[in-house]
Amino acid sequence: MNRLIYAIPALGFAVLAFFLFKSLVMPAPDVLPSALIDKPAPQHILPALDAQTQGFGPRELASGKVVIVNVFSSTCVPCRIEAPVLDRLATLPGMTLYGFVWEDKPQSARKFLDEVGNPFSRIGLDSDGSIGREWGIYGWPETYVVDGRGIIRFKYVGALTDQVVAQQLMPAIEKAKLAS
C-alpha cells in the first residue's frame, strides 16, 4: 500500500505531461479554420460606414483585382496596433484594401479611423454582426484575401505584423493573383 502512494503522483505527472505534449502538436489557437476558403465571399452588400466612403459587396469583390478585407472595430486594441501595417499594405500595387466594421457604431468607427488613419478604399458597416457571421468572423481583427473572382483564398485571425504580412499574407496575395 505504501508503494501505491508513490505511484499516484507519478501517474498524475504522466497524465499532465501527455496533455502538455499534445498541446505542442495541435494547431495554434489563432489558427481558426474557415469553411469559406476556396468558396465565394458571402453575397451580401455591406452598406457604407458613412458619407465619406463607399460600402462593398460581391460585385466589388469580384472586380478582377485581389482584395484584402480587414475586419476591425473601434473597441479593438490589436486593431490600433496593426494600423501602421495596414497603411503600408495599402500602398502595395496589384491589390485593394477594404475595411469591414463589425459590431460597432458608425460614429465610433469613424473616430477610430480619424485617430489611427484610414488605409481603406472602401469601408462596409455591419453594426449588428449578421453579415459577419456569414463570413465566419470570430472577432477583431481578422483579415481575408479575396481573389479577383470573389473567392476567399486566405484568412488570418489576429493583428497583422510585418512578419505575418511577409510570411503569410504576401504569399496568399500572390497565390490569389494567380487564381484570378
N, C-alpha and C positions, 0 to 999 in steps of 0.2 A: 504494500500500500504506500510505503514511503517513497518508492521509486516512481509511482504514478504521479505524485505531487510534482516531481521534477519534470515529468513528460508533458504536463498540461501547458506550462509556459512555452516550452519548445514547440509544441503543436500550434499554439496561438501565434507564435512568431512565424512559423511556416505558412500559416493561412494569410497573415498580414503581408508577408514577403511575396506570396503568389499574386495577391491583388495589386500590390505596388508594381511588380514587374509587368503584370498585364496592362496597367495604365501606361507604361512606357511604349508599348507597341500599338496601342489604339490611336486613332487619329486625334489630332489636337482639337480641343473643344471649339476653337474658332473656325474649324473646317466643317461647315454645315453643308450637307448635300442639298442640291437644288433639283427638284423634279422638272424644272424648266430648261435645264441645259440641253441644247440642241433642239429646242422647241420654239415656236413663235412667241414673242412677247405678248402679254395679255392685250386684248383688243379694245380696252377702254381708253378714252381720251381723258388725259389729266388736264383740268382747266388751269389757266394761267394763275400764278401766285397773286399777281396784281396787275395794274395797268402798265407797269414798267417792263413787263416781259410777256412772253407767249407760252402757252402750255404745249403739250405734245401728246401724240398718240401713235397708232400703228403706221399711219402714213409717213410721219417724220422719222420713225424708227426704221422704216424700210426705204429710205431715200437713196440708197446706193452707197452711203458712207458709213463707216463704223461709228457707232455712238456709244459713249461711256455714260451710263446713268448712275449718278451718285445720290444715295438716299441720305437725307440729313434732317435735323431738327434744331431749333434754337436752344433746346434744353440739353443737347448732346455735347458733352465736354470733348470727347475724341474728335468730333466734327471740327471744333476750333483748332485742334492740334493738326489736323490734316489739311487745313485751309491753304497753307503755303504750297503744299504738294499739288493740290488741285490747281492753283494758279499756274504752276509750271507745266502741268499736264495740259492745260487748256491751250498752251501755245504750240503744242506739237502738231505738225501737219498730218493730214490724212484721216483725221477723226474729229468728232464733235463731242462736247461735254454738256450734258443736260443735268439739271438738278431735279430732285424728286423730294418735295417737302412732305414728310409723312407724320400724321398725327400731331399737327402743330397749327397755330393760328397764323393767318397771313401777316398780320402786323408784327408778330414776334419773329417770324422768319425773315421779314424784310429788315428789321432792326439788326438781326444776326448778320445778314449779308452786308449791311452798311458798316458793321464793325470789322468783319474779317475779310471783306472783299467778295466780289461776285464773279467767279470764273465761268459761269454757265451762260450758254447762248439761249437756252430755254429753261423755264422752271415750271414744273407742274405741281399742283397742290392736291393733297389727299388728306383733308382735315380729319375725317372720321376713320381713316385707315382701311376702308373697304377695298380699294383698288390695290393697296399694298399687300393685303392678304393674298390676292390673286398672283402677285409677283413672288410670293413666298418670303416676304420680308419678316425678319425676326426682331430687328431693332436698328439702331443707328450706330455708326454709319455702315452702309453696305454699298458695294459698287458692282455694277453689271457691265459686261461688254456685249453689245448687240451688233451683229454683222449688218451689212448693207441691205440684207433681205428681211431684216426684222427678227432674226433668230438669235436667242440668247446663247452666247458661247462660253461665258465665264461669269462666276460670281465670287466676290471676295467679301468676307464679313470682317469688319474692324476698320480701324483708321489706316489710311494709306500712308506709307512711308516711302522714302526714296528707294529703299531696299525692296519693298514689296512691288513698287512700280517697275523697277529694273528686272526683278527675278520672276514675277508672276504676271503683272498687268501687261507689260510690253509684249511678252511672248503671246499672250492671249489676243492682244490687239492685232499683231502680225498674222496670227492664225485666222482671225476673223476677217482680215483684209483678203486673204486667200480664198475664204469661203464665200465672199460677196460676189 
